[in-house]
Amino acid sequence: MKVIYEDNHLLVVDKPINIPMQEDSSKDEDLLSMAKAYIKEKCNKPGDVYLGLLHRLDRPVSGVCVFARTSKAAGRISKQISDHTFKKEYIAAVEDNGLKDHGHFEDYLLKDSRTNTVRVDPKGKIAILDYEVLERRDDLAIVRIMLKTGRSHQIRVQFSSRNHPLWGDQRYNKNAVKGQQIALHASRIEFRHPISNELLVFESRPDRYPLV
């Protein structure tokens, strides 16, 4: 876990691949516990450490994410997320198949909690994103994605439903080879500081094929 920024209200980190955001049935080490341990040791805090989980990245996805160090900060940033003023960008490698240079996707997505899969369904919740192609290579398009909503598996499902599945996506890409790492990285977040109201921008660069 790489710390990008910290103050008395926030902790911004770079999430490694294949680390769950919080404890799950696998009992593997999770990012929330790692971040709490980091604060506890650095600040020599007795007892439990408060750290608010504000948004999530899927386990195989890497990139930038923010935790709140106080309940006040958590509430104010959560409001930005619900108001869609908390901006998130991703970089992904998708199967090209004639993907347009830029586009706008709107779908209704429905999650099946029993199988932890998502599908396009009119009974679901609205999911919106914009994208632009940064480059093309090896039959792949490297795209920058600007999320307008934050639905579970949103990017993966919206691209795969249009015949542009993400490289290495074991769940939604039938061509993925076992052992490949999904080519999806949270590259940028932008939001207002919960106390000072200063505009904050944090970025993370992917460092693995086929994103770079």
Secondary structure, 3 states (H helix, E strand, C coil): CEEEEECCCEEEEEECCCCCCCCCCCCCCCHHHHHHHHHHHHHCCCCCCCCEECCCCCCCCEEEEEEECCHHHHHHHHHHHHCCCCEEEEEEEEECCCCCCEEEEEEEEEEECCCCEEEECCCCEEEEEEEEEEEEECCEEEEEEEECCCCCCHHHHHHHCCCCCECCCCCCCCCCCCCCCCCEEEEEEEEECCCCCCEEEEECCCCCCCCC
